[in-house]
Amino acid sequence: MSIIPTKPRVRGRRSLLASLGLHGVLALAAFIAAFPVVWVVYISLGAGEFDYQHPQRIAAHPSLSNYSHVLGQTDFLTWLGNSAIVAAGTMVIGVLVSASAGYAVSRIRFLGRGTLMYTFLLTQMFPVAVLMVPLYKILSETGLLDSYLGLILVYCTTAVPYCAWLLKGYFDTIPVDIDEAGRIDGLTPFGTFWRLILPLARPGLAVAAFYTFITAWGEVAFASFFLLSPNKLTLAIGMKQFISQYNSQWNYLAATGVLIAIPAAALFYVVQKNLVTGLTAGGTKG
């Protein structure tokens, strides 16, 4: 009886069974992640209010009438403009403040440096419900209640601490020699920061910009509490008009949800090249 020699498996290579199992798990995870998005897009194509209860009707008669109704018969464009103002303002102010704070903590040794960063960390531990009353009182006393600037500053209170930690970790990866070279060439500390360091920190800034934008774009709790005028409602709050005590217009809600996701997806597409680099650098050195 002869023994057939088996081909030794190369170290580091998966077996066929392991590859099938791995691809099966990845396919299942991708399906779970993509199904809610695909389902919302599918429901948005149903013209009837109750078509979501009968999905086969949507496949038989898909329609874009929900999108035309939302764009033409509601205040969607006003909500879109308000959300764009608030999200863009939060992104600009949040990135500038967090970049300045992160750079200062990364480069300057001053009294209370560690306390400042741990205070930033502590502010992330308070739930939204606890912050609403004190923030409402502050905005009311400063005249910023029911204003875009007031809401932008509220969003910055939650976005800046996280981004300061993130950018501090990214600035730590940039050699200090660049700062010293800038000062030898006659640049001020701010000039060194603005002209030399910020261009090198573009991946970290892209992550901070994306995070601050998303923080303001889809937020509901603060916007519904601090914006009172109907002409200042943001997208997330405007969608509430499709829901009443006795009825919910899911077809219009789905179409509005798809339209809201488009600007955020476009921003993600623009900054995606820098997201991985910025997140990994900020995470390893933070």
Rosetta blueprint (number, residue, H / E / L):
1 M L
2 S L
3 I L
4 I L
5 P L
6 T L
7 K L
8 P L
9 R L
10 V L
11 R L
12 G L
13 R L
14 R L
15 S L
16 L H
17 L H
18 A H
19 S H
20 L H
21 G H
22 L H
23 H H
24 G H
25 V H
26 L H
27 A H
28 L H
29 A H
30 A H
31 F H
32 I H
33 A H
34 A H
35 F H
36 P H
37 V H
38 V H
39 W H
40 V H
41 V H
42 Y H
43 I H
44 S H
45 L L
46 G L
47 A L
48 G L
49 E L
50 F L
51 D H
52 Y H
53 Q H
54 H L
55 P H
56 Q H
57 R H
58 I H
59 A H
60 A H
61 H L
62 P L
63 S L
64 L L
65 S H
66 N H
67 Y H
68 S H
69 H H
70 V H
71 L H
72 G H
73 Q H
74 T L
75 D L
76 F H
77 L H
78 T H
79 W H
80 L H
81 G H
82 N H
83 S H
84 A H
85 I H
86 V H
87 A H
88 A H
89 G H
90 T H
91 M H
92 V H
93 I H
94 G H
95 V H
96 L H
97 V H
98 S H
99 A H
100 S H
101 A H
102 G H
103 Y H
104 A H
105 V H
106 S H
107 R H
108 I L
109 R L
110 F L
111 L L
112 G L
113 R H
114 G H
115 T H
116 L H
117 M H
118 Y H
119 T H
120 F H
121 L H
122 L H
123 T H
124 Q L
125 M L
126 F L
127 P L
128 V H
129 A H
130 V H
131 L H
132 M H
133 V H
134 P H
135 L H
136 Y H
137 K H
138 I H
139 L H
140 S H
141 E H
142 T H
143 G L
144 L L
145 L L
146 D L
147 S L
148 Y H
149 L H
150 G H
151 L H
152 I H
153 L H
154 V H
155 Y H
156 C H
157 T H
158 T H
159 A H
160 V H
161 P H
162 Y H
163 C H
164 A H
165 W H
166 L H
167 L H
168 K H
169 G H
170 Y H
171 F H
172 D H
173 T L
174 I L
175 P L
176 V H
177 D H
178 I H
179 D H
180 E H
181 A H
182 G H
183 R H
184 I H
185 D L
186 G L
187 L L
188 T L
189 P H
190 F H
191 G H
192 T H
193 F H
194 W H
195 R H
196 L H
197 I H
198 L H
199 P H
200 L H
201 A L
202 R H
203 P H
204 G H
205 L H
206 A H
207 V H
208 A H
209 A H
210 F H
211 Y H
212 T H
213 F H
214 I H
215 T H
216 A H
217 W H
218 G L
219 E L
220 V L
221 A H
222 F H
223 A H
224 S H
225 F H
226 F H
227 L L
228 L L
229 S L
230 P H
231 N H
232 K H
233 L L
234 T L
235 L H
236 A H
237 I H
238 G H
239 M H
240 K H
241 Q H
242 F H
243 I E
244 S L
245 Q L
246 Y L
247 N L
248 S E
249 Q L
250 W H
251 N H
252 Y H
253 L H
254 A H
255 A H
256 T H
257 G H
258 V H
259 L H
260 I H
261 A H
262 I H
263 P H
264 A H
265 A H
266 A H
267 L H
268 F H
269 Y H
270 V H
271 V H
272 Q H
273 K H
274 N H
275 L H
276 V H
277 T H
278 G H
279 L H
280 T H
281 A H
282 G H
283 G H
284 T H
285 K H
286 G L
